[in-house]
Amino acid sequence: MISLHINGKTKQVEAAPDTPLLWVLRDELHMSGTKFGCGMALCGACTVHVDGQPARACVLPVSAAVGRKIVTIEAIGDTPVGKRVQQAWAEIDVPQCGYCQSGQIMAASALLKAIPKPSDKDIDQAMSGNICRCGTYPRIRAAIHKAAGNGGKA
Amino acid sequence: MRRRLMLALALIGGAAAAAQGDPALFDPVASVVMTPRCVNCHQAEAPRQKDIGVIHAQQVVRGKDGHGSAVLQCAACHQAVNTAQGKVPGAPNWHLAPLSMRWQGLDKKGVCEQMRDPKRNGNRKGGEAVIEHMKTDPLVLWAWNPGANRTQPPMSHEDFVKVLQQWADAGMPCPQ
């Protein structure tokens, strides 16, 4: 039995130590907000926070998550920054198909927590690991600036 | 007094002889440290990938401490071991070599001079300290077990340590 700290709660799961955290979240805990994209840390769809830092749950062995604070898309709106990001996302209507957006919001929330007024360069360096096949990048950038209080402009 | 003088002269003489060691002793060392498995992370601004040394996808950058940008850190993807059937490389504390230890743009002579300069080799004073890094650093050792059919250095790790020792014993001579 493995004990995990997820979204402020302790969860007990049965899983082999090398099981990716994403499998535990989705298949064991039925938290399906975090998406499976590539399974190789290439697309960012599975981004969660581990001790405040974005991490790709598809390659993070569950054993490496023990004793660390995990936050997923289901709880990011409970933080002031996460809530602002979600509101900006809704106001600008960022998603198209939406599949990557859990990861995008997790990455954007971590960015704004670390850098409250990010430049375009900061955004590029924080968000380039999160791929959007619909190409919503201009709206993602605008939403990050809006959530930062820049009215959607750089 | 005379004995001390003799000892000093012997040491100076030894150092001079060492400094004149055969620069060709660095060739086998270079054949390892200048391969992509090593050079790809001894970079200035951003790591590189694959045998062709392409700049790391996803705009990965060095960041302030060699662990990536503020919120896209090496550890976001690189775990303590390889993952995704070896496709995602992993070793403990995955990160770029310190900026002072960058090899980007250096030729064989430049790499050699960097390796023996404590100001640019992680403050490793002398051959033994340099060899210790090559013998024990998990990221160095990963190069010999990179998984996923990645190219490995051209000699075994054991042989690499031997040629390093020969180079160090000769006074770490560098190509001119």
Interface residues (C-beta under 8 A of the other chain):
Chain A: P20 G39 M40 A41 L42 T47 Q53 P54 A55 R56 C58 V59 L60 P61 A64 A107 A110 L111 A114 I115 D122 D124 Q125 A126 M127 S128 G129
Chain B: A57 Q58 Q59 V60 V61 S69 A70 V71 L72 Q73 A75 A76 C77 Q79 A80 V81 T83 A84 K87 V88
